[in-house]
Amino acid sequence: MIALNGQRFGFDINHFAKRLLVEGLHQIDQTLNYCEDIKPLEEKRRGTLPWLA
């Protein structure tokens, strides 16, 4: 980060948080990226645990 006076500040950020910032995503948006992978798991769960549907 660079302040208005030109002073630079460094900071550590984990890979996941950096990806969200760079891609302009929220954590829910990130989850929705895996929607196609989640659907079959949800369908299987409905078959074995229907009371959780």
PDB file of N, CA, C, O and CB in Angstrom:
ATOM      1  N   MET A   1       0.851  -1.133   0.000  1.00  0.00           N
ATOM      2  CA  MET A   1       0.000   0.000   0.000  1.00  0.00           C
ATOM      3  C   MET A   1       0.918   1.222   0.000  1.00  0.00           C
ATOM      4  O   MET A   1       1.971   1.213   0.638  1.00  0.00           O
ATOM      5  CB  MET A   1      -0.980  -0.017   1.211  1.00  0.00           C
ATOM      6  N   ILE A   2       0.513   2.270  -0.717  1.00  0.00           N
ATOM      7  CA  ILE A   2       1.300   3.500  -0.784  1.00  0.00           C
ATOM      8  C   ILE A   2       0.437   4.647  -0.275  1.00  0.00           C
ATOM      9  O   ILE A   2      -0.655   4.894  -0.787  1.00  0.00           O
ATOM     10  CB  ILE A   2       1.803   3.778  -2.242  1.00  0.00           C
ATOM     11  N   ALA A   3       0.940   5.342   0.736  1.00  0.00           N
ATOM     12  CA  ALA A   3       0.233   6.488   1.305  1.00  0.00           C
ATOM     13  C   ALA A   3       0.335   7.689   0.370  1.00  0.00           C
ATOM     14  O   ALA A   3       1.151   7.697  -0.553  1.00  0.00           O
ATOM     15  CB  ALA A   3       0.798   6.841   2.699  1.00  0.00           C
ATOM     16  N   LEU A   4      -0.476   8.677   0.606  1.00  0.00           N
ATOM     17  CA  LEU A   4      -0.465   9.877  -0.225  1.00  0.00           C
ATOM     18  C   LEU A   4       0.901  10.559  -0.240  1.00  0.00           C
ATOM     19  O   LEU A   4       1.267  11.194  -1.230  1.00  0.00           O
ATOM     20  CB  LEU A   4      -1.517  10.852   0.262  1.00  0.00           C
ATOM     21  N   ASN A   5       1.654  10.432   0.848  1.00  0.00           N
ATOM     22  CA  ASN A   5       2.979  11.059   0.912  1.00  0.00           C
ATOM     23  C   ASN A   5       4.061  10.190   0.276  1.00  0.00           C
ATOM     24  O   ASN A   5       5.240  10.541   0.320  1.00  0.00           O
ATOM     25  CB  ASN A   5       3.347  11.353   2.359  1.00  0.00           C
ATOM     26  N   GLY A   6       3.666   9.047  -0.320  1.00  0.00           N
ATOM     27  CA  GLY A   6       4.625   8.171  -0.986  1.00  0.00           C
ATOM     28  C   GLY A   6       5.203   7.085  -0.106  1.00  0.00           C
ATOM     29  O   GLY A   6       5.913   6.206  -0.594  1.00  0.00           O
ATOM     30  N   GLN A   7       4.912   7.130   1.188  1.00  0.00           N
ATOM     31  CA  GLN A   7       5.409   6.104   2.091  1.00  0.00           C
ATOM     32  C   GLN A   7       4.745   4.773   1.757  1.00  0.00           C
ATOM     33  O   GLN A   7       3.536   4.699   1.536  1.00  0.00           O
ATOM     34  CB  GLN A   7       5.152   6.495   3.567  1.00  0.00           C
ATOM     35  N   ARG A   8       5.566   3.720   1.725  1.00  0.00           N
ATOM     36  CA  ARG A   8       5.065   2.387   1.384  1.00  0.00           C
ATOM     37  C   ARG A   8       4.893   1.543   2.636  1.00  0.00           C
ATOM     38  O   ARG A   8       5.704   1.589   3.561  1.00  0.00           O
ATOM     39  CB  ARG A   8       6.014   1.687   0.402  1.00  0.00           C
ATOM     40  N   PHE A   9       3.818   0.774   2.638  1.00  0.00           N
ATOM     41  CA  PHE A   9       3.516  -0.131   3.737  1.00  0.00           C
ATOM     42  C   PHE A   9       3.281  -1.520   3.162  1.00  0.00           C
ATOM     43  O   PHE A   9       2.455  -1.690   2.265  1.00  0.00           O
ATOM     44  CB  PHE A   9       2.279   0.358   4.552  1.00  0.00           C
ATOM     45  N   GLY A  10       3.992  -2.500   3.665  1.00  0.00           N
ATOM     46  CA  GLY A  10       3.794  -3.880   3.240  1.00  0.00           C
ATOM     47  C   GLY A  10       2.959  -4.628   4.260  1.00  0.00           C
ATOM     48  O   GLY A  10       2.925  -4.264   5.436  1.00  0.00           O
ATOM     49  N   PHE A  11       2.300  -5.653   3.817  1.00  0.00           N
ATOM     50  CA  PHE A  11       1.538  -6.491   4.731  1.00  0.00           C
ATOM     51  C   PHE A  11       1.387  -7.881   4.120  1.00  0.00           C
ATOM     52  O   PHE A  11       1.408  -8.042   2.900  1.00  0.00           O
ATOM     53  CB  PHE A  11       0.150  -5.864   5.038  1.00  0.00           C
ATOM     54  N   ASP A  12       1.236  -8.869   4.977  1.00  0.00           N
ATOM     55  CA  ASP A  12       1.036 -10.243   4.532  1.00  0.00           C
ATOM     56  C   ASP A  12      -0.449 -10.493   4.332  1.00  0.00           C
ATOM     57  O   ASP A  12      -1.283  -9.984   5.081  1.00  0.00           O
ATOM     58  CB  ASP A  12       1.631 -11.251   5.548  1.00  0.00           C
ATOM     59  N   ILE A  13      -0.767 -11.275   3.322  1.00  0.00           N
ATOM     60  CA  ILE A  13      -2.152 -11.654   3.061  1.00  0.00           C
ATOM     61  C   ILE A  13      -2.141 -13.096   2.559  1.00  0.00           C
ATOM     62  O   ILE A  13      -1.309 -13.470   1.733  1.00  0.00           O
ATOM     63  CB  ILE A  13      -2.834 -10.682   2.018  1.00  0.00           C
ATOM     64  N   ASN A  14      -3.068 -13.892   3.064  1.00  0.00           N
ATOM     65  CA  ASN A  14      -3.067 -15.296   2.644  1.00  0.00           C
ATOM     66  C   ASN A  14      -3.579 -15.419   1.212  1.00  0.00           C
ATOM     67  O   ASN A  14      -4.223 -14.513   0.682  1.00  0.00           O
ATOM     68  CB  ASN A  14      -3.930 -16.153   3.599  1.00  0.00           C
ATOM     69  N   HIS A  15      -3.278 -16.555   0.604  1.00  0.00           N
ATOM     70  CA  HIS A  15      -3.582 -16.779  -0.807  1.00  0.00           C
ATOM     71  C   HIS A  15      -5.077 -16.641  -1.091  1.00  0.00           C
ATOM     72  O   HIS A  15      -5.461 -16.029  -2.088  1.00  0.00           O
ATOM     73  CB  HIS A  15      -3.098 -18.160  -1.235  1.00  0.00           C
ATOM     74  N   PHE A  16      -5.921 -17.203  -0.229  1.00  0.00           N
ATOM     75  CA  PHE A  16      -7.365 -17.166  -0.437  1.00  0.00           C
ATOM     76  C   PHE A  16      -7.889 -15.731  -0.417  1.00  0.00           C
ATOM     77  O   PHE A  16      -8.642 -15.335  -1.306  1.00  0.00           O
ATOM     78  CB  PHE A  16      -8.078 -18.002   0.630  1.00  0.00           C
ATOM     79  N   ALA A  17      -7.499 -14.958   0.584  1.00  0.00           N
ATOM     80  CA  ALA A  17      -7.957 -13.571   0.691  1.00  0.00           C
ATOM     81  C   ALA A  17      -7.459 -12.742  -0.493  1.00  0.00           C
ATOM     82  O   ALA A  17      -8.188 -11.896  -1.011  1.00  0.00           O
ATOM     83  CB  ALA A  17      -7.479 -12.946   2.015  1.00  0.00           C
ATOM     84  N   LYS A  18      -6.227 -12.982  -0.918  1.00  0.00           N
ATOM     85  CA  LYS A  18      -5.675 -12.251  -2.064  1.00  0.00           C
ATOM     86  C   LYS A  18      -6.477 -12.557  -3.327  1.00  0.00           C
ATOM     87  O   LYS A  18      -6.785 -11.656  -4.107  1.00  0.00           O
ATOM     88  CB  LYS A  18      -4.184 -12.612  -2.274  1.00  0.00           C
ATOM     89  N   ARG A  19      -6.811 -13.824  -3.523  1.00  0.00           N
ATOM     90  CA  ARG A  19      -7.587 -14.205  -4.707  1.00  0.00           C
ATOM     91  C   ARG A  19      -8.943 -13.499  -4.718  1.00  0.00           C
ATOM     92  O   ARG A  19      -9.376 -12.998  -5.756  1.00  0.00           O
ATOM     93  CB  ARG A  19      -7.784 -15.733  -4.752  1.00  0.00           C
ATOM     94  N   LEU A  20      -9.612 -13.462  -3.566  1.00  0.00           N
ATOM     95  CA  LEU A  20     -10.903 -12.784  -3.485  1.00  0.00           C
ATOM     96  C   LEU A  20     -10.764 -11.306  -3.842  1.00  0.00           C
ATOM     97  O   LEU A  20     -11.588 -10.766  -4.579  1.00  0.00           O
ATOM     98  CB  LEU A  20     -11.502 -12.936  -2.081  1.00  0.00           C
ATOM     99  N   LEU A  21      -9.739 -10.660  -3.328  1.00  0.00           N
ATOM    100  CA  LEU A  21      -9.529  -9.241  -3.621  1.00  0.00           C
ATOM    101  C   LEU A  21      -9.223  -9.009  -5.100  1.00  0.00           C
ATOM    102  O   LEU A  21      -9.797  -8.115  -5.721  1.00  0.00           O
ATOM    103  CB  LEU A  21      -8.392  -8.689  -2.763  1.00  0.00           C
ATOM    104  N   VAL A  22      -8.333  -9.802  -5.658  1.00  0.00           N
ATOM    105  CA  VAL A  22      -7.924  -9.629  -7.053  1.00  0.00           C
ATOM    106  C   VAL A  22      -9.096  -9.873  -7.993  1.00  0.00           C
ATOM    107  O   VAL A  22      -9.265  -9.154  -8.978  1.00  0.00           O
ATOM    108  CB  VAL A  22      -6.765 -10.575  -7.397  1.00  0.00           C
ATOM    109  N   GLU A  23      -9.914 -10.896  -7.690  1.00  0.00           N
ATOM    110  CA  GLU A  23     -11.035 -11.228  -8.560  1.00  0.00           C
ATOM    111  C   GLU A  23     -12.303 -10.457  -8.220  1.00  0.00           C
ATOM    112  O   GLU A  23     -13.318 -10.597  -8.902  1.00  0.00           O
ATOM    113  CB  GLU A  23     -11.312 -12.697  -8.489  1.00  0.00           C
ATOM    114  N   GLY A  24     -12.248  -9.648  -7.174  1.00  0.00           N
ATOM    115  CA  GLY A  24     -13.414  -8.862  -6.784  1.00  0.00           C
ATOM    116  C   GLY A  24     -14.563  -9.714  -6.290  1.00  0.00           C
ATOM    117  O   GLY A  24     -15.729  -9.394  -6.524  1.00  0.00           O
ATOM    118  N   LEU A  25     -14.233 -10.812  -5.599  1.00  0.00           N
ATOM    119  CA  LEU A  25     -15.244 -11.752  -5.145  1.00  0.00           C
ATOM    120  C   LEU A  25     -15.488 -11.634  -3.648  1.00  0.00           C
ATOM    121  O   LEU A  25     -14.638 -11.166  -2.890  1.00  0.00           O
ATOM    122  CB  LEU A  25     -14.834 -13.167  -5.494  1.00  0.00           C
ATOM    123  N   HIS A  26     -16.657 -12.067  -3.252  1.00  0.00           N
ATOM    124  CA  HIS A  26     -17.013 -12.248  -1.851  1.00  0.00           C
ATOM    125  C   HIS A  26     -16.895 -13.749  -1.600  1.00  0.00           C
ATOM    126  O   HIS A  26     -16.858 -14.521  -2.558  1.00  0.00           O
ATOM    127  CB  HIS A  26     -18.477 -11.689  -1.515  1.00  0.00           C
ATOM    128  N   GLN A  27     -16.836 -14.178  -0.367  1.00  0.00           N
ATOM    129  CA  GLN A  27     -16.704 -15.607  -0.092  1.00  0.00           C
ATOM    130  C   GLN A  27     -17.876 -16.405  -0.670  1.00  0.00           C
ATOM    131  O   GLN A  27     -17.690 -17.537  -1.115  1.00  0.00           O
ATOM    132  CB  GLN A  27     -16.606 -15.844   1.415  1.00  0.00           C
ATOM    133  N   ILE A  28     -19.066 -15.831  -0.668  1.00  0.00           N
ATOM    134  CA  ILE A  28     -20.225 -16.527  -1.255  1.00  0.00           C
ATOM    135  C   ILE A  28     -20.039 -16.659  -2.758  1.00  0.00           C
ATOM    136  O   ILE A  28     -20.347 -17.708  -3.325  1.00  0.00           O
ATOM    137  CB  ILE A  28     -21.548 -15.771  -0.940  1.00  0.00           C
ATOM    138  N   ASP A  29     -19.540 -15.615  -3.416  1.00  0.00           N
ATOM    139  CA  ASP A  29     -19.266 -15.700  -4.852  1.00  0.00           C
ATOM    140  C   ASP A  29     -18.283 -16.825  -5.143  1.00  0.00           C
ATOM    141  O   ASP A  29     -18.439 -17.564  -6.116  1.00  0.00           O
ATOM    142  CB  ASP A  29     -18.714 -14.364  -5.380  1.00  0.00           C
ATOM    143  N   GLN A  30     -17.285 -16.947  -4.304  1.00  0.00           N
ATOM    144  CA  GLN A  30     -16.283 -18.000  -4.482  1.00  0.00           C
ATOM    145  C   GLN A  30     -16.936 -19.377  -4.383  1.00  0.00           C
ATOM    146  O   GLN A  30     -16.631 -20.272  -5.171  1.00  0.00           O
ATOM    147  CB  GLN A  30     -15.158 -17.864  -3.432  1.00  0.00           C
ATOM    148  N   THR A  31     -17.826 -19.541  -3.421  1.00  0.00           N
ATOM    149  CA  THR A  31     -18.535 -20.809  -3.272  1.00  0.00           C
ATOM    150  C   THR A  31     -19.374 -21.107  -4.509  1.00  0.00           C
ATOM    151  O   THR A  31     -19.421 -22.252  -4.959  1.00  0.00           O
ATOM    152  CB  THR A  31     -19.424 -20.784  -2.022  1.00  0.00           C
ATOM    153  N   LEU A  32     -20.031 -20.102  -5.059  1.00  0.00           N
ATOM    154  CA  LEU A  32     -20.873 -20.296  -6.236  1.00  0.00           C
ATOM    155  C   LEU A  32     -20.059 -20.734  -7.451  1.00  0.00           C
ATOM    156  O   LEU A  32     -20.607 -21.342  -8.370  1.00  0.00           O
ATOM    157  CB  LEU A  32     -21.629 -19.014  -6.555  1.00  0.00           C
ATOM    158  N   ASN A  33     -18.780 -20.441  -7.470  1.00  0.00           N
ATOM    159  CA  ASN A  33     -17.921 -20.925  -8.554  1.00  0.00           C
ATOM    160  C   ASN A  33     -17.853 -22.453  -8.582  1.00  0.00           C
ATOM    161  O   ASN A  33     -17.534 -23.039  -9.617  1.00  0.00           O
ATOM    162  CB  ASN A  33     -16.511 -20.345  -8.407  1.00  0.00           C
ATOM    163  N   TYR A  34     -18.151 -23.100  -7.456  1.00  0.00           N
ATOM    164  CA  TYR A  34     -18.090 -24.553  -7.353  1.00  0.00           C
ATOM    165  C   TYR A  34     -19.482 -25.191  -7.397  1.00  0.00           C
ATOM    166  O   TYR A  34     -19.649 -26.356  -7.034  1.00  0.00           O
ATOM    167  CB  TYR A  34     -17.377 -24.950  -6.068  1.00  0.00           C
ATOM    168  N   CYS A  35     -20.470 -24.426  -7.839  1.00  0.00           N
ATOM    169  CA  CYS A  35     -21.855 -24.888  -7.847  1.00  0.00           C
ATOM    170  C   CYS A  35     -22.023 -26.208  -8.586  1.00  0.00           C
ATOM    171  O   CYS A  35     -22.721 -27.100  -8.104  1.00  0.00           O
ATOM    172  CB  CYS A  35     -22.744 -23.841  -8.472  1.00  0.00           C
ATOM    173  N   GLU A  36     -21.399 -26.345  -9.738  1.00  0.00           N
ATOM    174  CA  GLU A  36     -21.534 -27.586 -10.524  1.00  0.00           C
ATOM    175  C   GLU A  36     -20.925 -28.791  -9.801  1.00  0.00           C
ATOM    176  O   GLU A  36     -21.372 -29.920 -10.004  1.00  0.00           O
ATOM    177  CB  GLU A  36     -20.865 -27.416 -11.897  1.00  0.00           C
ATOM    178  N   ASP A  37     -19.930 -28.570  -8.976  1.00  0.00           N
ATOM    179  CA  ASP A  37     -19.333 -29.655  -8.200  1.00  0.00           C
ATOM    180  C   ASP A  37     -20.185 -29.997  -6.975  1.00  0.00           C
ATOM    181  O   ASP A  37     -20.209 -31.144  -6.528  1.00  0.00           O
ATOM    182  CB  ASP A  37     -17.913 -29.275  -7.763  1.00  0.00           C
ATOM    183  N   ILE A  38     -20.874 -29.006  -6.445  1.00  0.00           N
ATOM    184  CA  ILE A  38     -21.661 -29.178  -5.225  1.00  0.00           C
ATOM    185  C   ILE A  38     -22.989 -29.880  -5.514  1.00  0.00           C
ATOM    186  O   ILE A  38     -23.456 -30.672  -4.695  1.00  0.00           O
ATOM    187  CB  ILE A  38     -21.918 -27.821  -4.565  1.00  0.00           C
ATOM    188  N   LYS A  39     -23.599 -29.600  -6.662  1.00  0.00           N
ATOM    189  CA  LYS A  39     -24.924 -30.153  -6.977  1.00  0.00           C
ATOM    190  C   LYS A  39     -25.005 -31.674  -6.839  1.00  0.00           C
ATOM    191  O   LYS A  39     -25.925 -32.164  -6.183  1.00  0.00           O
ATOM    192  CB  LYS A  39     -25.308 -29.767  -8.379  1.00  0.00           C
ATOM    193  N   PRO A  40     -24.086 -32.440  -7.427  1.00  0.00           N
ATOM    194  CA  PRO A  40     -24.185 -33.903  -7.273  1.00  0.00           C
ATOM    195  C   PRO A  40     -24.069 -34.359  -5.817  1.00  0.00           C
ATOM    196  O   PRO A  40     -24.714 -35.327  -5.414  1.00  0.00           O
ATOM    197  CB  PRO A  40     -23.104 -34.583  -8.099  1.00  0.00           C
ATOM    198  N   LEU A  41     -23.263 -33.677  -5.048  1.00  0.00           N
ATOM    199  CA  LEU A  41     -23.119 -34.036  -3.633  1.00  0.00           C
ATOM    200  C   LEU A  41     -24.415 -33.761  -2.878  1.00  0.00           C
ATOM    201  O   LEU A  41     -24.822 -34.554  -2.030  1.00  0.00           O
ATOM    202  CB  LEU A  41     -21.950 -33.257  -2.990  1.00  0.00           C
ATOM    203  N   GLU A  42     -25.066 -32.635  -3.185  1.00  0.00           N
ATOM    204  CA  GLU A  42     -26.337 -32.304  -2.555  1.00  0.00           C
ATOM    205  C   GLU A  42     -27.420 -33.317  -2.934  1.00  0.00           C
ATOM    206  O   GLU A  42     -28.215 -33.721  -2.086  1.00  0.00           O
ATOM    207  CB  GLU A  42     -26.773 -30.891  -2.952  1.00  0.00           C
ATOM    208  N   GLU A  43     -27.450 -33.724  -4.195  1.00  0.00           N
ATOM    209  CA  GLU A  43     -28.436 -34.711  -4.633  1.00  0.00           C
ATOM    210  C   GLU A  43     -28.218 -36.050  -3.928  1.00  0.00           C
ATOM    211  O   GLU A  43     -29.179 -36.703  -3.522  1.00  0.00           O
ATOM    212  CB  GLU A  43     -28.367 -34.897  -6.157  1.00  0.00           C
ATOM    213  N   LYS A  44     -26.972 -36.451  -3.786  1.00  0.00           N
ATOM    214  CA  LYS A  44     -26.664 -37.697  -3.091  1.00  0.00           C
ATOM    215  C   LYS A  44     -27.100 -37.598  -1.628  1.00  0.00           C
ATOM    216  O   LYS A  44     -27.667 -38.542  -1.078  1.00  0.00           O
ATOM    217  CB  LYS A  44     -25.151 -38.018  -3.189  1.00  0.00           C
ATOM    218  N   ARG A  45     -26.836 -36.470  -1.017  1.00  0.00           N
ATOM    219  CA  ARG A  45     -27.213 -36.270   0.387  1.00  0.00           C
ATOM    220  C   ARG A  45     -28.726 -36.335   0.549  1.00  0.00           C
ATOM    221  O   ARG A  45     -29.213 -36.925   1.514  1.00  0.00           O
ATOM    222  CB  ARG A  45     -26.682 -34.919   0.908  1.00  0.00           C
ATOM    223  N   ARG A  46     -29.486 -35.737  -0.381  1.00  0.00           N
ATOM    224  CA  ARG A  46     -30.944 -35.784  -0.311  1.00  0.00           C
ATOM    225  C   ARG A  46     -31.450 -37.230  -0.348  1.00  0.00           C
ATOM    226  O   ARG A  46     -32.431 -37.568   0.314  1.00  0.00           O
ATOM    227  CB  ARG A  46     -31.558 -34.978  -1.465  1.00  0.00           C
ATOM    228  N   GLY A  47     -30.777 -38.071  -1.123  1.00  0.00           N
ATOM    229  CA  GLY A  47     -31.185 -39.476  -1.204  1.00  0.00           C
ATOM    230  C   GLY A  47     -30.909 -40.260   0.064  1.00  0.00           C
ATOM    231  O   GLY A  47     -31.665 -41.161   0.425  1.00  0.00           O
ATOM    232  N   THR A  48     -29.829 -39.915   0.733  1.00  0.00           N
ATOM    233  CA  THR A  48     -29.449 -40.685   1.939  1.00  0.00           C
ATOM    234  C   THR A  48     -29.940 -40.043   3.238  1.00  0.00           C
ATOM    235  O   THR A  48     -30.146 -40.734   4.236  1.00  0.00           O
ATOM    236  CB  THR A  48     -27.935 -40.837   2.000  1.00  0.00           C
ATOM    237  N   LEU A  49     -30.127 -38.717   3.225  1.00  0.00           N
ATOM    238  CA  LEU A  49     -30.576 -37.985   4.413  1.00  0.00           C
ATOM    239  C   LEU A  49     -31.709 -37.015   4.035  1.00  0.00           C
ATOM    240  O   LEU A  49     -31.526 -35.800   4.122  1.00  0.00           O
ATOM    241  CB  LEU A  49     -29.385 -37.212   5.062  1.00  0.00           C
ATOM    242  N   PRO A  50     -32.854 -37.522   3.627  1.00  0.00           N
ATOM    243  CA  PRO A  50     -33.912 -36.646   3.097  1.00  0.00           C
ATOM    244  C   PRO A  50     -34.447 -35.634   4.106  1.00  0.00           C
ATOM    245  O   PRO A  50     -34.987 -34.604   3.703  1.00  0.00           O
ATOM    246  CB  PRO A  50     -35.052 -37.484   2.602  1.00  0.00           C
ATOM    247  N   TRP A  51     -34.315 -35.892   5.384  1.00  0.00           N
ATOM    248  CA  TRP A  51     -34.808 -34.947   6.386  1.00  0.00           C
ATOM    249  C   TRP A  51     -33.965 -33.678   6.447  1.00  0.00           C
ATOM    250  O   TRP A  51     -34.363 -32.709   7.094  1.00  0.00           O
ATOM    251  CB  TRP A  51     -34.837 -35.606   7.750  1.00  0.00           C
ATOM    252  N   LEU A  52     -32.808 -33.665   5.786  1.00  0.00           N
ATOM    253  CA  LEU A  52     -31.974 -32.476   5.757  1.00  0.00           C
ATOM    254  C   LEU A  52     -32.240 -31.612   4.508  1.00  0.00           C
ATOM    255  O   LEU A  52     -31.616 -30.565   4.337  1.00  0.00           O
ATOM    256  CB  LEU A  52     -30.504 -32.880   5.811  1.00  0.00           C
ATOM    257  N   ALA A  53     -33.151 -32.043   3.653  1.00  0.00           N
ATOM    258  CA  ALA A  53     -33.416 -31.335   2.401  1.00  0.00           C
ATOM    259  C   ALA A  53     -34.057 -29.987   2.634  1.00  0.00           C
ATOM    260  O   ALA A  53     -34.344 -29.266   1.678  1.00  0.00           O
ATOM    261  CB  ALA A  53     -34.300 -32.166   1.509  1.00  0.00           C
TER     262      ALA A  53
END
